[in-house]
């Protein structure tokens, strides 16, 4: 099988704009008083910034995106990196139709899989293929507290993840003396300010 050519960020920006143009601000923006809806999508420039400060992702990597929204991050990473799989977990199944439509033109999008589920119901550390994630994007700052605690618990128990990029601190303490399993395993390496919708 011939290796597929990765795309440049500029080209991916054009693809994302055309692939996701059917979504309106109302599809992405969080409605007042509602916690179970899409909100705060990280812009592609922010994803690029995060990726540029980590080790290059390769064919051994599996990306997990908790709170995948409409799937732009999954599509961007599938098109620009060598990851073998990009898995998104989102309470609404809105991303499946957009990402799925582009696979004929952009075969690299076949690496994207969406799981329409509440993150509280997903055992990241035990359920395949999610348990194989080596890189985790967690866009969860608007999640309910129970969902946040569930993610922290699961990421503290995951064995394969090597990088977590989060939109919020999992533990406000996250220091040497913190005894939480998450803090015992993970150390804060970088803080970025990135643009979100």
NURO-317206 format. One record per residue (C-alpha): residue in one letter; residue number from 0; chain; x, y, z. Coordinates in steps of 0.1 Angstrom, whole numbers, plus 5000, padded with zeros to 4 digits. Layout:
# residues N
PT  rest   nr  kette     u     v     w
PT     A  NUM      A     X     Y     Z
...
//
This chain:
# residues 197
PT  rest   nr  kette     u     v     w
PT     X    0      A  5000  5000  5000
PT     X    1      A  5014  5034  4990
PT     X    2      A  5019  5060  5017
PT     X    3      A  4995  5089  5016
PT     X    4      A  5009  5124  5014
PT     X    5      A  5002  5145  5044
PT     X    6      A  4987  5180  5038
PT     X    7      A  5001  5213  5047
PT     X    8      A  4983  5234  5073
PT     X    9      A  4972  5261  5047
PT     X   10      A  4956  5234  5025
PT     X   11      A  4939  5219  5056
PT     X   12      A  4925  5253  5065
PT     X   13      A  4907  5255  5031
PT     X   14      A  4894  5219  5035
PT     X   15      A  4881  5225  5070
PT     X   16      A  4863  5257  5059
PT     X   17      A  4846  5239  5030
PT     X   18      A  4839  5206  5048
PT     X   19      A  4824  5222  5079
PT     X   20      A  4807  5252  5063
PT     X   21      A  4772  5237  5069
PT     X   22      A  4776  5243  5106
PT     X   23      A  4764  5276  5120
PT     X   24      A  4775  5294  5151
PT     X   25      A  4744  5280  5168
PT     X   26      A  4757  5245  5162
PT     X   27      A  4789  5253  5179
PT     X   28      A  4781  5279  5205
PT     X   29      A  4768  5268  5239
PT     X   30      A  4732  5278  5246
PT     X   31      A  4726  5297  5278
PT     X   32      A  4719  5272  5307
PT     X   33      A  4727  5241  5286
PT     X   34      A  4757  5220  5294
PT     X   35      A  4752  5192  5269
PT     X   36      A  4760  5209  5236
PT     X   37      A  4790  5218  5215
PT     X   38      A  4810  5249  5225
PT     X   39      A  4845  5262  5224
PT     X   40      A  4860  5246  5194
PT     X   41      A  4898  5251  5193
PT     X   42      A  4907  5269  5161
PT     X   43      A  4931  5251  5137
PT     X   44      A  4958  5276  5145
PT     X   45      A  4956  5266  5181
PT     X   46      A  4958  5229  5172
PT     X   47      A  4989  5236  5151
PT     X   48      A  5005  5255  5180
PT     X   49      A  4999  5226  5203
PT     X   50      A  5012  5200  5178
PT     X   51      A  5043  5220  5171
PT     X   52      A  5054  5220  5207
PT     X   53      A  5050  5182  5211
PT     X   54      A  5070  5154  5197
PT     X   55      A  5060  5146  5161
PT     X   56      A  5030  5122  5160
PT     X   57      A  5037  5090  5141
PT     X   58      A  5020  5058  5128
PT     X   59      A  5021  5043  5163
PT     X   60      A  5000  5071  5178
PT     X   61      A  4962  5070  5183
PT     X   62      A  4946  5103  5190
PT     X   63      A  4916  5106  5214
PT     X   64      A  4895  5138  5214
PT     X   65      A  4871  5140  5243
PT     X   66      A  4845  5166  5236
PT     X   67      A  4852  5163  5198
PT     X   68      A  4825  5188  5189
PT     X   69      A  4820  5189  5151
PT     X   70      A  4853  5170  5145
PT     X   71      A  4876  5197  5131
PT     X   72      A  4905  5188  5154
PT     X   73      A  4901  5151  5143
PT     X   74      A  4901  5160  5107
PT     X   75      A  4930  5184  5110
PT     X   76      A  4952  5159  5128
PT     X   77      A  4942  5131  5104
PT     X   78      A  4952  5152  5074
PT     X   79      A  4985  5166  5088
PT     X   80      A  5001  5139  5109
PT     X   81      A  5010  5102  5106
PT     X   82      A  4987  5090  5134
PT     X   83      A  4971  5057  5127
PT     X   84      A  4937  5066  5141
PT     X   85      A  4918  5096  5154
PT     X   86      A  4889  5088  5177
PT     X   87      A  4864  5114  5188
PT     X   88      A  4839  5111  5217
PT     X   89      A  4811  5136  5215
PT     X   90      A  4776  5135  5232
PT     X   91      A  4761  5145  5199
PT     X   92      A  4768  5127  5166
PT     X   93      A  4772  5158  5145
PT     X   94      A  4807  5153  5133
PT     X   95      A  4801  5119  5117
PT     X   96      A  4784  5132  5086
PT     X   97      A  4810  5159  5077
PT     X   98      A  4841  5138  5082
PT     X   99      A  4825  5108  5065
PT     X  100      A  4816  5129  5034
PT     X  101      A  4852  5138  5027
PT     X  102      A  4868  5103  5027
PT     X  103      A  4866  5098  4989
PT     X  104      A  4884  5131  4982
PT     X  105      A  4907  5129  5013
PT     X  106      A  4914  5093  5021
PT     X  107      A  4934  5103  5052
PT     X  108      A  4900  5111  5068
PT     X  109      A  4894  5074  5070
PT     X  110      A  4916  5075  5101
PT     X  111      A  4887  5093  5119
PT     X  112      A  4862  5074  5140
PT     X  113      A  4834  5091  5160
PT     X  114      A  4818  5077  5191
PT     X  115      A  4785  5094  5200
PT     X  116      A  4785  5090  5237
PT     X  117      A  4786  5109  5270
PT     X  118      A  4822  5109  5283
PT     X  119      A  4808  5097  5317
PT     X  120      A  4799  5064  5300
PT     X  121      A  4832  5057  5283
PT     X  122      A  4860  5038  5301
PT     X  123      A  4890  5054  5284
PT     X  124      A  4914  5031  5302
PT     X  125      A  4896  4998  5293
PT     X  126      A  4875  5001  5262
PT     X  127      A  4893  4993  5229
PT     X  128      A  4901  5011  5206
PT     X  129      A  4900  5042  5230
PT     X  130      A  4922  5025  5255
PT     X  131      A  4950  5025  5229
PT     X  132      A  4951  5063  5228
PT     X  133      A  4987  5077  5231
PT     X  134      A  4976  5114  5226
PT     X  135      A  4945  5129  5242
PT     X  136      A  4929  5162  5234
PT     X  137      A  4904  5170  5262
PT     X  138      A  4881  5199  5254
PT     X  139      A  4861  5197  5286
PT     X  140      A  4861  5231  5304
PT     X  141      A  4823  5234  5298
PT     X  142      A  4815  5198  5310
PT     X  143      A  4795  5191  5340
PT     X  144      A  4816  5183  5371
PT     X  145      A  4807  5146  5371
PT     X  146      A  4821  5143  5335
PT     X  147      A  4853  5162  5345
PT     X  148      A  4859  5138  5374
PT     X  149      A  4853  5108  5352
PT     X  150      A  4878  5120  5327
PT     X  151      A  4904  5127  5354
PT     X  152      A  4898  5092  5369
PT     X  153      A  4902  5075  5335
PT     X  154      A  4932  5095  5324
PT     X  155      A  4949  5087  5357
PT     X  156      A  4944  5050  5350
PT     X  157      A  4953  5049  5313
PT     X  158      A  4985  5031  5304
PT     X  159      A  4993  5041  5269
PT     X  160      A  4988  5079  5267
PT     X  161      A  5020  5100  5266
PT     X  162      A  5005  5134  5258
PT     X  163      A  4974  5152  5271
PT     X  164      A  4963  5185  5258
PT     X  165      A  4935  5200  5278
PT     X  166      A  4914  5231  5277
PT     X  167      A  4914  5233  5315
PT     X  168      A  4935  5221  5344
PT     X  169      A  4925  5187  5355
PT     X  170      A  4937  5193  5390
PT     X  171      A  4941  5229  5402
PT     X  172      A  4970  5217  5425
PT     X  173      A  4989  5195  5400
PT     X  174      A  5021  5197  5419
PT     X  175      A  5046  5173  5434
PT     X  176      A  5027  5168  5467
PT     X  177      A  4993  5161  5451
PT     X  178      A  4983  5125  5458
PT     X  179      A  4956  5122  5432
PT     X  180      A  4963  5094  5407
PT     X  181      A  4961  5118  5378
PT     X  182      A  4988  5141  5393
PT     X  183      A  5010  5112  5403
PT     X  184      A  5011  5102  5367
PT     X  185      A  5010  5135  5348
PT     X  186      A  5030  5167  5351
PT     X  187      A  5022  5200  5336
PT     X  188      A  5047  5207  5308
PT     X  189      A  5032  5236  5289
PT     X  190      A  5005  5262  5290
PT     X  191      A  4992  5277  5257
PT     X  192      A  4968  5304  5250
PT     X  193      A  4949  5294  5218
PT     X  194      A  4919  5308  5201
PT     X  195      A  4885  5291  5203
PT     X  196      A  4852  5297  5187
//
